[in-house]
């Protein structure tokens, strides 16, 4: 159940991140910081926070991760165990950090252009980590796009 929720919520994170990043890029050319930009950024941030909390519960209760923690040396030689035990949570934590840092820096920037530029670069970095950490179906560690 919780893994299903985690799988579905990734789409809100992706679309929220793409929307916030796209709006920041589009407005970077001198458009004012509007409530729409703040709302898009908040949707990305809140969806990412909720996804991270759900992911932490999945990680702590996962039989796959528990198996890996039983013998970490062996798990590091298994690409699937390594991905779900180390790589996925590490990249997602980096994505969360980049997103929060970017949101905070953009919010406090002096000009609207600086706000949009800071948000764009931070959210782009965050999305790069997210895209790298998703177990896409075409990868060795792949999962289905929908539960």
FENHU-V208634 format. One record per residue. RES is the residue in one letter. OMEGA is omega as a letter, one per 20 degrees, with the letter a starting at -180 (* if undefined). D_LAST is the distance of its C-alpha to the last C-alpha in Angstrom with 2 decimals. Layout:
RES/OMEGA/D_LAST
RES/OMEGA/D_LAST
This chain:
X/a/9.93
X/r/11.02
X/r/8.58
X/r/5.77
X/r/8.65
X/r/9.40
X/a/6.38
X/a/7.17
X/r/10.79
X/a/11.18
X/r/11.72
X/r/14.49
X/a/15.95
X/a/16.11
X/r/17.56
X/r/19.79
X/r/21.03
X/r/21.74
X/a/23.51
X/r/25.57
X/r/26.49
X/r/27.36
X/r/29.47
X/r/31.24
X/a/32.05
X/a/33.29
X/a/35.42
X/a/36.77
X/r/39.56
X/r/41.32
X/a/39.44
X/r/39.69
X/a/37.10
X/r/35.91
X/r/33.82
X/r/31.10
X/r/30.92
X/a/30.90
X/r/28.17
X/r/25.89
X/r/26.65
X/r/25.98
X/r/22.59
X/a/21.65
X/a/23.32
X/r/21.98
X/r/18.31
X/r/18.87
X/r/20.72
X/r/18.18
X/r/15.40
X/r/17.97
X/r/18.85
X/r/15.38
X/r/15.02
X/r/18.44
X/r/17.54
X/a/14.60
X/a/17.18
X/a/19.93
X/a/18.22
X/r/16.29
X/r/18.03
X/a/17.55
X/r/19.39
X/r/21.90
X/a/22.67
X/a/23.32
X/r/25.50
X/r/27.49
X/a/28.81
X/r/28.15
X/r/30.58
X/a/28.68
X/a/25.30
X/r/26.75
X/r/27.42
X/a/23.88
X/a/21.84
X/r/18.45
X/r/19.99
X/a/21.93
X/a/19.08
X/a/16.98
X/a/20.24
X/a/22.39
X/a/21.30
X/r/18.02
X/r/19.61
X/r/22.90
X/r/21.74
X/r/19.77
X/r/22.94
X/r/25.00
X/r/22.87
X/r/23.30
X/r/26.99
X/a/27.58
X/a/26.01
X/r/28.06
X/r/31.17
X/r/30.92
X/a/30.48
X/a/33.46
X/a/35.63
X/a/34.99
X/a/35.72
X/a/39.05
X/a/40.16
X/a/43.49
X/r/42.90
X/r/40.13
X/r/40.06
X/r/39.63
X/a/36.84
X/r/34.89
X/r/35.68
X/r/34.65
X/a/31.37
X/a/30.65
X/a/31.37
X/a/29.57
X/r/26.40
X/r/26.52
X/r/26.84
X/r/24.01
X/r/21.66
X/r/22.92
X/a/21.90
X/a/18.40
X/r/17.97
X/a/19.53
X/a/17.32
X/r/13.80
X/a/12.55
X/a/12.48
X/a/11.85
X/r/15.66
X/r/16.57
X/a/17.61
X/a/15.19
X/r/12.32
X/a/8.61
X/r/6.39
X/r/6.77
X/a/3.80
X/*/0.00
